[in-house]
Amino acid sequence: MALEVGIDLAVFQTALRRAKFPPRKVKQDWEVKIGSDDYSAMRSVLVTLFRR
């Protein structure tokens, strides 16, 4: 998701952790179903990175 819009993956992952997004194992991608509440929450975190 982040790479598609030009956001560095590490920056996005840090933002997800700060937003208390559910943890995942090291080196494992966050996987969410498109259209789900988690997907919307993830997109909201991504949008905040554009506002910096």
N, C-alpha and C positions, 0 to 999 in steps of 0.2 A: 504494500500500500504506500509506504513512504517513498520507496525508490521510484515508483511510478510518477510521483509529483516532484521529485528532485530533492527530497529531504534525506539527509544522511541517516542510515539505519541505526547507528549507535545513538544519535541524538534522539531519534524517535523512541528507541527502547528505554532510554533514560527517562524520557517524558512519561512513558507508560508506567514505569516503576514509581515515579513521583506521584502519579495520579492514582496510585494504589490499584492498578489493574491486576487481575489475578496472576499470581506468580507462575512461572514456568521453569522447566529445567534449564540449566546452563546450555547454551548453544542450541536451544530448541526454539523454533518460531512460535509466536502467539498465533493460534489458529482460531478463527471465528467464522461463523456462517454469515454470508452476505445477507443483509436485511435484518439480522438479529439485533437485540438490544446491545450486546457486546460490540457488534460491528459499529453501531451508532456511537457508542462511547469511545471506541478507538478512533473513529473519524473526528470526533470532537477534540480529542487530544492532538491529533494531527493538525487541525485548524489552528490550535493555539500556537503552534510553531511558526505559522505564517504571520502571526501578529507581533512577533518579536522584532 
